[in-house]
Amino acid sequence: MGLVQNFWGVFFLFAPAIYLGINEDWKVGGLAFCATLFLSWVLGLLFLRLAVDKASLEILTLWGWVKPLFIAFAVIQFFSS
């Protein structure tokens, strides 16, 4: 992963939790952060177990760009009131 992709992943790791912590409550932000870490771990593990032998480098790179967006969207949708 390059510098831009690392920044992209870290931004979408912290941004939903900060947004929800400011707009909802700090407890919601903390739960959103924990949920983001858990979803990232689970989706990454599942994808690597299922696709690492079959997927090309381009697919793995695309997954590295799309996964943070998907997780951020899911966390914001779940924790927003």
TIMI-2910 file (N, C-alpha, C, CB; in pm, 1 decimal, decimal comma, always signed):
<rs>
+----------+----------+----------+----------+----------+----------+----------+----------+----------+----------+----------+----------+------+
!      n_x !      n_y !      n_z !     ca_x !     ca_y !     ca_z !      c_x !      c_y !      c_z !     cb_x !     cb_y !     cb_z ! resn !
+----------+----------+----------+----------+----------+----------+----------+----------+----------+----------+----------+----------+------+
!    +83,2 !   -117,5 !     +0,0 !     +0,0 !     +0,0 !     +0,0 !    +87,7 !   +123,8 !     +0,0 !    -94,7 !     -0,2 !   +120,1 !  Met !
!    +47,7 !   +218,4 !    -79,6 !   +121,8 !   +342,2 !    -85,8 !    +76,5 !   +441,2 !    +19,6 !   +108,8 !   +402,8 !   -221,8 !  Gly !
!   +140,2 !   +555,6 !    +21,9 !   +110,3 !   +658,2 !   +119,8 !    -32,9 !   +709,3 !   +106,5 !   +207,9 !   +772,9 !   +106,0 !  Leu !
!    -77,8 !   +731,6 !    -15,7 !   -213,1 !   +783,4 !    -37,3 !   -316,9 !   +681,0 !     +7,5 !   -234,4 !   +819,8 !   -185,7 !  Val !
!   -295,3 !   +554,4 !    -23,3 !   -390,6 !   +451,6 !    +16,2 !   -392,4 !   +433,8 !   +168,8 !   -356,5 !   +318,7 !    -52,6 !  Gln !
!   -278,6 !   +446,8 !   +233,8 !   -275,3 !   +441,4 !   +380,2 !   -352,2 !   +558,3 !   +441,3 !   -130,2 !   +441,9 !   +430,4 !  Asn !
!   -333,7 !   +677,9 !   +387,3 !   -408,3 !   +793,7 !   +435,0 !   -557,8 !   +773,4 !   +413,6 !   -361,1 !   +921,5 !   +364,0 !  Phe !
!   -595,2 !   +721,2 !   +298,5 !   -734,2 !   +693,7 !   +265,0 !   -795,9 !   +598,9 !   +367,9 !   -744,7 !   +633,9 !   +123,5 !  Trp !
!   -727,6 !   +490,9 !   +398,3 !   -778,9 !   +393,3 !   +494,1 !   -789,3 !   +449,4 !   +634,6 !   -691,2 !   +271,5 !   +495,1 !  Gly !
!   -689,0 !   +524,4 !   +678,3 !   -691,7 !   +582,7 !   +812,9 !   -800,2 !   +688,8 !   +823,6 !   -555,0 !   +643,4 !   +848,4 !  Val !
!   -817,1 !   +769,2 !   +719,7 !   -922,0 !   +870,9 !   +721,1 !  -1059,1 !   +807,2 !   +739,3 !   -918,8 !   +953,1 !   +591,8 !  Phe !
!  -1088,1 !   +703,3 !   +663,1 !  -1218,9 !   +638,8 !   +673,1 !  -1230,6 !   +548,5 !   +795,2 !  -1246,2 !   +558,6 !   +548,2 !  Phe !
!  -1121,7 !   +525,8 !   +865,7 !  -1127,1 !   +456,0 !   +992,8 !  -1171,5 !   +551,6 !  +1103,7 !   -990,3 !   +394,1 !  +1026,2 !  Leu !
!  -1117,8 !   +673,0 !  +1104,8 !  -1147,0 !   +768,0 !  +1211,6 !  -1262,6 !   +863,3 !  +1181,0 !  -1024,8 !   +847,7 !  +1241,1 !  Phe !
!  -1284,1 !   +899,2 !  +1055,9 !  -1383,2 !  +1001,2 !  +1021,8 !  -1525,8 !   +966,1 !  +1064,8 !  -1381,0 !  +1025,0 !   +874,0 !  Ala !
!  -1576,4 !   +845,0 !  +1041,6 !  -1713,2 !   +816,0 !  +1087,5 !  -1727,6 !   +824,4 !  +1239,3 !  -1755,2 !   +677,8 !  +1040,6 !  Pro !
!  -1627,7 !   +775,7 !  +1312,5 !  -1635,2 !   +780,8 !  +1458,5 !  -1632,8 !   +924,7 !  +1509,0 !  -1519,9 !   +701,6 !  +1520,6 !  Ala !
!  -1549,9 !  +1008,7 !  +1450,0 !  -1544,2 !  +1149,2 !  +1490,9 !  -1674,2 !  +1220,1 !  +1456,6 !  -1425,7 !  +1220,6 !  +1423,8 !  Ile !
!  -1724,5 !  +1195,8 !  +1337,0 !  -1850,8 !  +1256,0 !  +1294,2 !  -1964,7 !  +1216,7 !  +1388,7 !  -1884,3 !  +1213,7 !  +1150,0 !  Tyr !
!  -1975,4 !  +1088,5 !  +1417,8 !  -2082,5 !  +1042,3 !  +1505,9 !  -2060,6 !  +1087,9 !  +1649,6 !  -2093,0 !   +890,6 !  +1500,9 !  Leu !
!  -1935,3 !  +1096,4 !  +1692,9 !  -1907,5 !  +1145,9 !  +1826,4 !  -1946,5 !  +1291,1 !  +1843,6 !  -1762,8 !  +1128,7 !  +1858,1 !  Gly !
!  -1931,2 !  +1371,4 !  +1739,5 !  -1968,1 !  +1512,3 !  +1746,2 !  -2119,0 !  +1529,7 !  +1733,2 !  -1896,2 !  +1591,7 !  +1636,9 !  Ile !
!  -2180,3 !  +1460,6 !  +1638,0 !  -2322,1 !  +1481,7 !  +1610,3 !  -2416,1 !  +1403,6 !  +1702,0 !  -2350,5 !  +1444,9 !  +1468,9 !  Asn !
!  -2374,6 !  +1288,5 !  +1748,7 !  -2463,3 !  +1206,6 !  +1830,9 !  -2422,6 !  +1216,3 !  +1978,1 !  -2460,7 !  +1059,3 !  +1783,6 !  Glu !
!  -2315,4 !  +1148,8 !  +2013,1 !  -2266,5 !  +1144,5 !  +2150,5 !  -2128,2 !  +1081,3 !  +2147,0 !  -2364,3 !  +1064,4 !  +2244,9 !  Asp !
!  -2046,2 !  +1112,0 !  +2245,7 !  -1911,2 !  +1054,4 !  +2246,4 !  -1915,3 !   +903,3 !  +2261,5 !  -1827,7 !  +1115,2 !  +2358,7 !  Trp !
!  -2017,6 !   +850,6 !  +2330,9 !  -2029,9 !   +705,3 !  +2346,0 !  -2060,5 !   +639,7 !  +2211,0 !  -2140,4 !   +670,6 !  +2448,8 !  Lys !
!  -2144,4 !   +704,0 !  +2133,2 !  -2176,3 !   +652,9 !  +1999,7 !  -2051,8 !   +655,4 !  +1911,6 !  -2289,9 !   +735,8 !  +1935,0 !  Val !
!  -1972,8 !   +760,8 !  +1924,1 !  -1847,9 !   +769,2 !  +1849,2 !  -1751,4 !   +657,9 !  +1887,2 !  -1782,5 !   +903,8 !  +1871,9 !  Gly !
!  -1741,8 !   +627,8 !  +2014,5 !  -1656,7 !   +517,4 !  +2059,8 !  -1704,1 !   +382,9 !  +2009,4 !  -1650,5 !   +514,9 !  +2209,9 !  Gly !
!  -1834,8 !   +361,7 !  +2015,9 !  -1890,8 !   +236,3 !  +1963,2 !  -1871,1 !   +227,5 !  +1811,7 !  -2041,4 !   +225,4 !  +1997,9 !  Leu !
!  -1885,7 !   +339,1 !  +1743,1 !  -1865,1 !   +340,3 !  +1598,6 !  -1720,1 !   +307,7 !  +1564,2 !  -1904,1 !   +476,6 !  +1540,1 !  Ala !
!  -1626,4 !   +359,2 !  +1642,6 !  -1485,6 !   +328,5 !  +1619,5 !  -1458,7 !   +179,5 !  +1639,2 !  -1396,7 !   +411,5 !  +1713,1 !  Phe !
!  -1512,3 !   +123,6 !  +1746,8 !  -1495,6 !    -20,9 !  +1771,5 !  -1559,8 !   -103,8 !  +1661,0 !  -1556,3 !    -59,8 !  +1907,6 !  Cys !
!  -1677,4 !    -62,2 !  +1616,5 !  -1745,0 !   -133,4 !  +1507,9 !  -1665,7 !   -123,7 !  +1378,1 !  -1886,2 !    -77,8 !  +1487,2 !  Ala !
!  -1605,7 !     -8,0 !  +1353,1 !  -1523,7 !     +9,4 !  +1233,2 !  -1403,2 !    -83,7 !  +1236,1 !  -1477,4 !   +155,2 !  +1220,4 !  Thr !
!  -1335,5 !    -90,8 !  +1350,0 !  -1221,2 !   -181,2 !  +1361,9 !  -1263,4 !   -326,6 !  +1343,3 !  -1153,2 !   -163,3 !  +1497,7 !  Leu !
!  -1374,9 !   -364,4 !  +1404,9 !  -1422,5 !   -502,0 !  +1394,3 !  -1461,8 !   -536,6 !  +1251,2 !  -1540,9 !   -524,1 !  +1487,7 !  Phe !
!  -1538,8 !   -448,9 !  +1186,4 !  -1579,4 !   -474,7 !  +1047,8 !  -1459,1 !   -480,8 !   +954,8 !  -1676,4 !   -366,8 !   +999,9 !  Leu !
!  -1363,3 !   -393,3 !   +976,0 !  -1243,5 !   -394,6 !   +893,1 !  -1168,7 !   -526,6 !   +908,1 !  -1152,1 !   -277,3 !   +929,5 !  Ser !
!  -1156,0 !   -571,3 !  +1030,4 !  -1086,7 !   -697,4 !  +1056,6 !  -1161,4 !   -815,5 !   +994,2 !  -1070,8 !   -719,0 !  +1207,7 !  Trp !
!  -1292,7 !   -821,9 !  +1014,8 !  -1372,1 !   -933,9 !   +964,0 !  -1374,1 !   -936,2 !   +811,2 !  -1515,1 !   -926,3 !  +1018,2 !  Val !
!  -1401,2 !   -821,5 !   +749,4 !  -1406,3 !   -817,2 !   +603,2 !  -1270,3 !   -844,9 !   +540,6 !  -1457,4 !   -682,0 !   +556,5 !  Leu !
!  -1166,0 !   -792,0 !   +600,2 !  -1031,4 !   -818,9 !   +549,5 !   -995,5 !   -965,8 !   +559,4 !   -929,5 !   -736,3 !   +624,9 !  Gly !
!  -1026,1 !  -1027,0 !   +672,8 !   -997,4 !  -1168,6 !   +691,6 !  -1077,7 !  -1255,6 !   +595,1 !  -1026,9 !  -1209,2 !   +835,3 !  Leu !
!  -1207,2 !  -1226,1 !   +581,8 !  -1290,5 !  -1304,2 !   +490,0 !  -1243,2 !  -1290,9 !   +346,1 !  -1436,0 !  -1260,6 !   +500,5 !  Leu !
!  -1212,3 !  -1168,5 !   +305,6 !  -1168,4 !  -1148,7 !   +167,7 !  -1037,1 !  -1219,9 !   +140,8 !  -1154,1 !  -1000,3 !   +137,4 !  Phe !
!   -944,7 !  -1210,8 !   +234,5 !   -816,6 !  -1277,7 !   +214,1 !   -832,1 !  -1429,5 !   +211,9 !   -718,3 !  -1237,0 !   +323,1 !  Leu !
!   -917,6 !  -1482,4 !   +296,7 !   -938,1 !  -1628,0 !   +298,2 !  -1005,3 !  -1676,9 !   +170,5 !  -1022,3 !  -1668,4 !   +419,2 !  Arg !
!  -1097,7 !  -1597,3 !   +117,7 !  -1175,0 !  -1641,3 !     +1,6 !  -1108,9 !  -1609,2 !   -131,8 !  -1310,7 !  -1578,9 !     +5,2 !  Leu !
!  -1038,0 !  -1497,9 !   -139,9 !   -998,3 !  -1450,2 !   -271,4 !   -848,9 !  -1436,0 !   -293,9 !  -1061,0 !  -1321,4 !   -295,7 !  Ala !
!   -766,3 !  -1456,6 !   -194,3 !   -625,5 !  -1427,0 !   -213,8 !   -560,7 !  -1519,6 !   -317,5 !   -552,1 !  -1437,8 !    -81,7 !  Val !
!   -602,8 !  -1641,6 !   -325,6 !   -545,8 !  -1732,8 !   -424,4 !   -604,7 !  -1712,3 !   -563,4 !   -567,3 !  -1875,8 !   -380,9 !  Asp !
!   -727,0 !  -1663,1 !   -569,6 !   -797,1 !  -1650,2 !   -697,2 !   -792,3 !  -1509,3 !   -755,9 !   -940,0 !  -1691,5 !   -680,0 !  Lys !
!   -771,0 !  -1408,8 !   -670,8 !   -779,1 !  -1270,2 !   -715,8 !   -643,9 !  -1220,5 !   -766,1 !   -829,2 !  -1180,5 !   -602,6 !  Ala !
!   -650,9 !  -1131,6 !   -861,1 !   -529,1 !  -1069,9 !   -913,3 !   -489,2 !   -952,0 !   -824,9 !   -549,2 !  -1023,9 !  -1060,1 !  Ser !
!   -374,3 !   -897,3 !   -850,2 !   -326,3 !   -783,2 !   -773,1 !   -416,6 !   -661,8 !   -792,5 !   -182,9 !   -748,9 !   -812,7 !  Leu !
!   -474,3 !   -647,0 !   -910,7 !   -563,8 !   -534,7 !   -935,9 !   -689,6 !   -544,1 !   -850,3 !   -601,2 !   -529,1 !  -1083,8 !  Glu !
!   -743,2 !   -664,4 !   -834,9 !   -862,6 !   -684,9 !   -752,4 !   -830,3 !   -658,6 !   -605,8 !   -917,7 !   -828,4 !   -770,3 !  Ile !
!   -715,9 !   -704,8 !   -558,8 !   -675,9 !   -679,4 !   -420,9 !   -654,9 !   -530,3 !   -395,5 !   -548,5 !   -756,7 !   -387,9 !  Leu !
!   -598,6 !   -459,9 !   -493,5 !   -579,6 !   -315,7 !   -480,6 !   -713,7 !   -244,0 !   -478,9 !   -492,3 !   -262,3 !   -594,9 !  Thr !
!   -804,8 !   -283,7 !   -565,5 !   -938,5 !   -225,1 !   -566,8 !  -1008,3 !   -248,4 !   -433,5 !  -1022,0 !   -283,7 !   -681,7 !  Leu !
!   -996,1 !   -367,7 !   -377,7 !  -1056,4 !   -398,2 !   -248,3 !   -996,7 !   -308,1 !   -138,8 !  -1035,6 !   -547,9 !   -212,9 !  Trp !
!   -868,7 !   -280,8 !   -146,0 !   -805,1 !   -190,4 !    -50,5 !   -858,3 !    -48,8 !    -57,4 !   -657,9 !   -188,7 !    -73,0 !  Gly !
!   -906,0 !     -6,8 !   -174,4 !   -964,5 !   +126,7 !   -188,6 !  -1112,3 !   +128,3 !   -152,8 !   -945,7 !   +177,1 !   -330,3 !  Trp !
!  -1184,8 !    +20,9 !   -181,3 !  -1330,1 !    +18,6 !   -163,5 !  -1370,9 !    -18,0 !    -21,3 !  -1392,6 !    -78,9 !   -260,7 !  Val !
!  -1296,0 !   -105,3 !    +43,4 !  -1334,2 !   -152,9 !   +176,9 !  -1352,7 !    -40,3 !   +277,9 !  -1230,2 !   -248,9 !   +228,2 !  Lys !
!  -1262,9 !    +58,2 !   +287,9 !  -1287,1 !   +165,7 !   +385,7 !  -1414,6 !   +245,4 !   +358,2 !  -1169,2 !   +260,3 !   +387,6 !  Pro !
!  -1445,1 !   +269,6 !   +231,5 !  -1569,6 !   +339,9 !   +197,7 !  -1691,4 !   +260,4 !   +241,1 !  -1576,6 !   +367,5 !    +47,5 !  Leu !
!  -1690,8 !   +132,0 !   +213,1 !  -1802,8 !    +45,7 !   +248,4 !  -1822,7 !    +41,7 !   +399,4 !  -1780,6 !    -95,6 !   +194,1 !  Phe !
!  -1714,7 !    +28,2 !   +473,7 !  -1724,0 !    +21,0 !   +619,3 !  -1771,9 !   +153,5 !   +676,4 !  -1588,5 !    -17,0 !   +680,4 !  Ile !
!  -1718,4 !   +265,3 !   +627,9 !  -1760,8 !   +396,9 !   +677,3 !  -1908,7 !   +419,6 !   +650,7 !  -1677,9 !   +508,6 !   +612,0 !  Ala !
!  -1955,3 !   +384,5 !   +531,7 !  -2097,4 !   +399,9 !   +499,1 !  -2183,6 !   +313,2 !   +589,9 !  -2123,2 !   +363,9 !   +351,9 !  Phe !
!  -2144,4 !   +188,7 !   +611,9 !  -2222,2 !    +98,0 !   +695,8 !  -2228,3 !   +146,0 !   +840,0 !  -2163,5 !    -41,9 !   +690,5 !  Ala !
!  -2116,9 !   +193,1 !   +892,9 !  -2112,3 !   +238,7 !  +1032,0 !  -2197,0 !   +365,2 !  +1049,4 !  -1965,9 !   +265,2 !  +1075,8 !  Val !
!  -2187,3 !   +458,7 !   +957,0 !  -2266,0 !   +580,8 !   +967,9 !  -2414,1 !   +549,8 !   +956,3 !  -2224,3 !   +681,6 !   +860,7 !  Ile !
!  -2450,9 !   +461,4 !   +865,7 !  -2592,1 !   +424,6 !   +851,7 !  -2645,3 !   +354,7 !   +975,5 !  -2611,3 !   +335,2 !   +730,9 !  Gln !
!  -2565,8 !   +270,1 !  +1036,0 !  -2610,3 !   +193,4 !  +1151,8 !  -2622,7 !   +279,7 !  +1277,2 !  -2514,6 !    +79,0 !  +1177,6 !  Phe !
!  -2526,9 !   +369,8 !  +1298,7 !  -2524,0 !   +446,2 !  +1423,4 !  -2593,1 !   +581,5 !  +1415,6 !  -2383,2 !   +466,5 !  +1465,4 !  Phe !
!  -2632,3 !   +627,0 !  +1297,9 !  -2703,7 !   +755,4 !  +1287,9 !  -2847,2 !   +738,3 !  +1331,7 !  -2698,5 !   +811,0 !  +1144,0 !  Ser !
!  -2896,8 !   +839,7 !  +1400,6 !  -3036,2 !   +830,3 !  +1444,1 !  -3127,5 !   +911,3 !  +1355,3 !  -3050,3 !   +876,5 !  +1587,6 !  Ser !
+----------+----------+----------+----------+----------+----------+----------+----------+----------+----------+----------+----------+------+
</rs>
